[in-house]
């Protein structure tokens, strides 16, 4: 919820926060960030995974998505999550509203 509160969404007001837990136990949280050209906006899930990768972590154990609707990541975010799941179908994706 704290990450969601930091979301920058001046166009849609669709605030989402996400947190990733890595296989090594580290946590990374992030929010979504919008720009006027919405195609270049960054979803919270991808933002959290990119922060994880920038810190040198490479394997997601679980990811939480907290938003106003279902909390289910979009297809693009699910692809990024899969890339860092190390082909582990047991990675948990937890949605929260």
N, CA and C atoms as a LAMMPS dump frame, in Angstrom:
ITEM: TIMESTEP
0
ITEM: NUMBER OF ATOMS
291
ITEM: BOX BOUNDS ff ff ff
-5.0000000000000000e+02 5.0000000000000000e+02
-5.0000000000000000e+02 5.0000000000000000e+02
-5.0000000000000000e+02 5.0000000000000000e+02
ITEM: ATOMS id mol type element x y z
1 1 1 N 0.824 -1.195 0
2 1 2 C 0 0 0
3 1 3 C 0.867 1.258 0
4 2 1 N 2.031 1.208 0.654
5 2 2 C 2.91 2.38 0.683
6 2 3 C 3.427 2.711 -0.708
7 3 1 N 3.788 1.691 -1.463
8 3 2 C 4.266 1.929 -2.831
9 3 3 C 3.151 2.525 -3.679
10 4 1 N 1.942 2.025 -3.501
11 4 2 C 0.802 2.538 -4.275
12 4 3 C 0.587 4.023 -3.998
13 5 1 N 0.768 4.439 -2.757
14 5 2 C 0.578 5.844 -2.393
15 5 3 C 1.562 6.765 -3.109
16 6 1 N 2.682 6.236 -3.56
17 6 2 C 3.704 7.039 -4.235
18 6 3 C 3.513 7.106 -5.75
19 7 1 N 2.496 6.42 -6.263
20 7 2 C 2.277 6.368 -7.71
21 7 3 C 2.097 7.77 -8.292
22 8 1 N 2.652 7.961 -9.475
23 8 2 C 2.507 9.218 -10.209
24 8 3 C 1.55 8.951 -11.361
25 9 1 N 0.286 9.339 -11.179
26 9 2 C -0.75 9.017 -12.163
27 9 3 C -1.636 10.232 -12.444
28 10 1 N -1.087 11.295 -13.01
29 10 2 C -1.872 12.505 -13.22
30 10 3 C -2.944 12.378 -14.298
31 11 1 N -2.888 11.355 -15.127
32 11 2 C -3.818 11.238 -16.252
33 11 3 C -4.939 10.246 -15.99
34 12 1 N -4.64 9.13 -15.355
35 12 2 C -5.672 8.119 -15.127
36 12 3 C -6.104 8.021 -13.67
37 13 1 N -5.277 8.493 -12.755
38 13 2 C -5.49 8.319 -11.316
39 13 3 C -5.621 6.84 -10.944
40 14 1 N -5.039 5.967 -11.735
41 14 2 C -5.045 4.509 -11.509
42 14 3 C -3.747 4.154 -10.78
43 15 1 N -3.781 4.209 -9.459
44 15 2 C -2.581 4.017 -8.647
45 15 3 C -2.373 2.537 -8.334
46 16 1 N -1.163 2.059 -8.607
47 16 2 C -0.811 0.661 -8.353
48 16 3 C 0.55 0.628 -7.668
49 17 1 N 0.667 -0.277 -6.714
50 17 2 C 1.947 -0.543 -6.069
51 17 3 C 2.264 -2.014 -6.214
52 18 1 N 3.526 -2.341 -6.173
53 18 2 C 3.935 -3.732 -6.319
54 18 3 C 5.161 -3.978 -5.456
55 19 1 N 5.292 -5.204 -4.989
56 19 2 C 6.484 -5.602 -4.236
57 19 3 C 6.916 -6.981 -4.709
58 20 1 N 8.216 -7.133 -4.89
59 20 2 C 8.815 -8.396 -5.321
60 20 3 C 9.634 -8.952 -4.164
61 21 1 N 9.477 -10.242 -3.901
62 21 2 C 10.383 -10.936 -2.985
63 21 3 C 11.234 -11.87 -3.822
64 22 1 N 12.537 -11.786 -3.645
65 22 2 C 13.458 -12.605 -4.431
66 22 3 C 13.707 -13.938 -3.74
67 23 1 N 14.312 -14.85 -4.471
68 23 2 C 14.654 -16.156 -3.916
69 23 3 C 15.629 -16.021 -2.748
70 24 1 N 16.413 -14.938 -2.727
71 24 2 C 17.36 -14.724 -1.624
72 24 3 C 16.72 -13.989 -0.444
73 25 1 N 15.421 -13.631 -0.582
74 25 2 C 14.693 -13.002 0.509
75 25 3 C 14.66 -11.484 0.495
76 26 1 N 15.264 -10.857 -0.493
77 26 2 C 15.243 -9.391 -0.58
78 26 3 C 13.898 -8.903 -1.104
79 27 1 N 13.513 -7.701 -0.689
80 27 2 C 12.253 -7.093 -1.114
81 27 3 C 12.524 -5.83 -1.921
82 28 1 N 11.737 -5.666 -2.979
83 28 2 C 11.808 -4.471 -3.819
84 28 3 C 10.383 -4.017 -4.081
85 29 1 N 10.091 -2.755 -3.794
86 29 2 C 8.747 -2.239 -4.05
87 29 3 C 8.831 -1.063 -5.008
88 30 1 N 7.728 -0.824 -5.698
89 30 2 C 7.679 0.26 -6.675
90 30 3 C 6.223 0.612 -6.963
91 31 1 N 6.048 1.727 -7.637
92 31 2 C 4.723 2.184 -8.044
93 31 3 C 4.704 2.366 -9.556
94 32 1 N 3.514 2.617 -10.082
95 32 2 C 3.431 2.937 -11.503
96 32 3 C 3.706 4.424 -11.707
97 33 1 N 4.241 4.742 -12.878
98 33 2 C 4.598 6.117 -13.226
99 33 3 C 4.058 6.394 -14.622
100 34 1 N 3.157 7.376 -14.72
101 34 2 C 2.558 7.728 -16.009
102 34 3 C 3.239 8.944 -16.62
103 35 1 N 3.26 8.956 -17.923
104 35 2 C 3.618 10.151 -18.681
105 35 3 C 2.508 10.369 -19.699
106 36 1 N 2.475 11.537 -20.301
107 36 2 C 1.365 11.891 -21.177
108 36 3 C 1.195 10.893 -22.324
109 37 1 N 2.288 10.356 -22.84
110 37 2 C 2.188 9.292 -23.842
111 37 3 C 2.117 7.981 -23.071
112 38 1 N 0.924 7.516 -22.813
113 38 2 C 0.709 6.39 -21.904
114 38 3 C 1.489 5.138 -22.281
115 39 1 N 1.822 4.964 -23.564
116 39 2 C 2.59 3.786 -23.968
117 39 3 C 3.961 3.76 -23.306
118 40 1 N 4.476 4.894 -22.911
119 40 2 C 5.8 4.967 -22.29
120 40 3 C 5.732 4.977 -20.768
121 41 1 N 4.541 4.85 -20.225
122 41 2 C 4.383 4.758 -18.779
123 41 3 C 4.919 3.414 -18.304
124 42 1 N 5.248 3.331 -17.024
125 42 2 C 5.81 2.101 -16.464
126 42 3 C 4.857 1.567 -15.404
127 43 1 N 4.45 0.305 -15.56
128 43 2 C 3.579 -0.336 -14.584
129 43 3 C 4.368 -0.657 -13.321
130 44 1 N 3.683 -0.706 -12.192
131 44 2 C 4.333 -0.946 -10.901
132 44 3 C 5.068 -2.282 -10.874
133 45 1 N 4.468 -3.311 -11.471
134 45 2 C 5.083 -4.636 -11.451
135 45 3 C 6.421 -4.621 -12.186
136 46 1 N 6.42 -4.026 -13.373
137 46 2 C 7.67 -3.947 -14.143
138 46 3 C 8.692 -3.065 -13.434
139 47 1 N 8.23 -1.995 -12.841
140 47 2 C 9.12 -1.1 -12.123
141 47 3 C 9.807 -1.841 -10.969
142 48 1 N 9.056 -2.636 -10.213
143 48 2 C 9.636 -3.398 -9.098
144 48 3 C 10.639 -4.432 -9.598
145 49 1 N 10.294 -5.122 -10.689
146 49 2 C 11.21 -6.129 -11.242
147 49 3 C 12.478 -5.46 -11.769
148 50 1 N 12.355 -4.311 -12.408
149 50 2 C 13.537 -3.62 -12.926
150 50 3 C 14.446 -3.149 -11.79
151 51 1 N 13.849 -2.699 -10.685
152 51 2 C 14.668 -2.328 -9.526
153 51 3 C 15.397 -3.55 -8.975
154 52 1 N 14.703 -4.679 -8.942
155 52 2 C 15.307 -5.928 -8.499
156 52 3 C 16.5 -6.28 -9.385
157 53 1 N 16.299 -6.207 -10.69
158 53 2 C 17.367 -6.548 -11.636
159 53 3 C 18.534 -5.571 -11.513
160 54 1 N 18.236 -4.288 -11.326
161 54 2 C 19.296 -3.285 -11.193
162 54 3 C 20.142 -3.517 -9.943
163 55 1 N 19.557 -4.179 -8.941
164 55 2 C 20.29 -4.492 -7.711
165 55 3 C 21.064 -5.806 -7.832
166 56 1 N 20.977 -6.439 -9.009
167 56 2 C 21.731 -7.666 -9.238
168 56 3 C 20.987 -8.946 -8.917
169 57 1 N 19.735 -8.833 -8.512
170 57 2 C 18.928 -10.031 -8.237
171 57 3 C 18.339 -10.542 -9.544
172 58 1 N 18.151 -11.84 -9.636
173 58 2 C 17.691 -12.42 -10.898
174 58 3 C 16.533 -13.402 -10.769
175 59 1 N 16.072 -13.697 -9.548
176 59 2 C 15.013 -14.699 -9.422
177 59 3 C 13.908 -14.225 -8.484
178 60 1 N 12.697 -14.137 -9.038
179 60 2 C 11.512 -13.767 -8.266
180 60 3 C 10.97 -15.009 -7.576
181 61 1 N 10.633 -14.851 -6.301
182 61 2 C 9.922 -15.908 -5.582
183 61 3 C 8.425 -15.598 -5.544
184 62 1 N 8.1 -14.311 -5.32
185 62 2 C 6.697 -13.891 -5.266
186 62 3 C 6.607 -12.412 -5.619
187 63 1 N 5.438 -12.016 -6.117
188 63 2 C 5.184 -10.607 -6.419
189 63 3 C 3.756 -10.278 -5.998
190 64 1 N 3.595 -9.134 -5.357
191 64 2 C 2.287 -8.649 -4.933
192 64 3 C 1.957 -7.419 -5.762
193 65 1 N 0.713 -7.346 -6.233
194 65 2 C 0.236 -6.206 -7.01
195 65 3 C -0.966 -5.63 -6.267
196 66 1 N -0.888 -4.366 -5.872
197 66 2 C -1.949 -3.729 -5.099
198 66 3 C -2.497 -2.555 -5.9
199 67 1 N -3.734 -2.719 -6.379
200 67 2 C -4.336 -1.682 -7.197
201 67 3 C -5.822 -1.568 -6.949
202 68 1 N -6.493 -0.689 -7.681
203 68 2 C -7.914 -0.455 -7.459
204 68 3 C -8.826 -1.547 -8.022
205 69 1 N -8.292 -2.406 -8.873
206 69 2 C -9.124 -3.44 -9.482
207 69 3 C -8.648 -4.816 -9.048
208 70 1 N -8.531 -5.735 -9.939
209 70 2 C -8.245 -7.125 -9.588
210 70 3 C -6.845 -7.355 -9.051
211 71 1 N -5.906 -6.474 -9.358
212 71 2 C -4.536 -6.693 -8.934
213 71 3 C -3.801 -7.705 -9.782
214 72 1 N -4.405 -8.13 -10.891
215 72 2 C -3.768 -9.096 -11.786
216 72 3 C -2.905 -8.335 -12.79
217 73 1 N -1.629 -8.692 -12.913
218 73 2 C -0.757 -7.987 -13.861
219 73 3 C -1.211 -8.166 -15.305
220 74 1 N -0.923 -7.168 -16.124
221 74 2 C -1.233 -7.254 -17.551
222 74 3 C -0.301 -8.275 -18.211
223 75 1 N -0.55 -8.567 -19.458
224 75 2 C 0.246 -9.567 -20.185
225 75 3 C 1.714 -9.161 -20.286
226 76 1 N 1.993 -7.884 -20.516
227 76 2 C 3.385 -7.435 -20.613
228 76 3 C 4.106 -7.622 -19.281
229 77 1 N 3.442 -7.291 -18.185
230 77 2 C 4.054 -7.469 -16.865
231 77 3 C 4.242 -8.948 -16.55
232 78 1 N 3.263 -9.776 -16.924
233 78 2 C 3.416 -11.221 -16.689
234 78 3 C 4.606 -11.77 -17.455
235 79 1 N 4.873 -11.254 -18.65
236 79 2 C 6.038 -11.704 -19.416
237 79 3 C 7.33 -11.35 -18.684
238 80 1 N 7.406 -10.127 -18.157
239 80 2 C 8.602 -9.713 -17.413
240 80 3 C 8.769 -10.582 -16.166
241 81 1 N 7.673 -10.846 -15.463
242 81 2 C 7.729 -11.713 -14.278
243 81 3 C 8.243 -13.091 -14.668
244 82 1 N 7.738 -13.643 -15.765
245 82 2 C 8.177 -14.966 -16.222
246 82 3 C 9.671 -14.974 -16.543
247 83 1 N 10.152 -13.916 -17.182
248 83 2 C 11.577 -13.838 -17.535
249 83 3 C 12.465 -13.975 -16.299
250 84 1 N 11.986 -13.472 -15.161
251 84 2 C 12.777 -13.512 -13.931
252 84 3 C 12.279 -14.573 -12.95
253 85 1 N 11.477 -15.508 -13.435
254 85 2 C 11.012 -16.601 -12.573
255 85 3 C 11.913 -17.819 -12.686
256 86 1 N 12.877 -17.765 -13.598
257 86 2 C 13.784 -18.898 -13.849
258 86 3 C 12.99 -20.155 -14.189
259 87 1 N 11.93 -19.969 -14.983
260 87 2 C 11.071 -21.069 -15.432
261 87 3 C 10.432 -21.838 -14.28
262 88 1 N 10.263 -21.181 -13.137
263 88 2 C 9.64 -21.813 -11.975
264 88 3 C 8.144 -21.517 -11.991
265 89 1 N 7.304 -22.512 -12.308
266 89 2 C 5.863 -22.262 -12.338
267 89 3 C 5.279 -22.025 -10.946
268 90 1 N 6.09 -22.177 -9.908
269 90 2 C 5.617 -21.971 -8.545
270 90 3 C 5.72 -20.534 -8.062
271 91 1 N 6.184 -19.622 -8.916
272 91 2 C 6.255 -18.211 -8.523
273 91 3 C 4.837 -17.728 -8.228
274 92 1 N 4.67 -17.091 -7.086
275 92 2 C 3.333 -16.638 -6.68
276 92 3 C 3.106 -15.202 -7.138
277 93 1 N 1.952 -14.985 -7.76
278 93 2 C 1.503 -13.644 -8.126
279 93 3 C 0.267 -13.383 -7.282
280 94 1 N 0.363 -12.413 -6.399
281 94 2 C -0.699 -12.153 -5.435
282 94 3 C -1.327 -10.807 -5.761
283 95 1 N -2.632 -10.811 -6.02
284 95 2 C -3.358 -9.582 -6.31
285 95 3 C -4.066 -9.076 -5.072
286 96 1 N -4.111 -7.768 -4.911
287 96 2 C -4.73 -7.157 -3.744
288 96 3 C -5.431 -5.872 -4.176
289 97 1 N -6.613 -5.636 -3.629
290 97 2 C -7.329 -4.39 -3.91
291 97 3 C -7.594 -3.644 -2.625
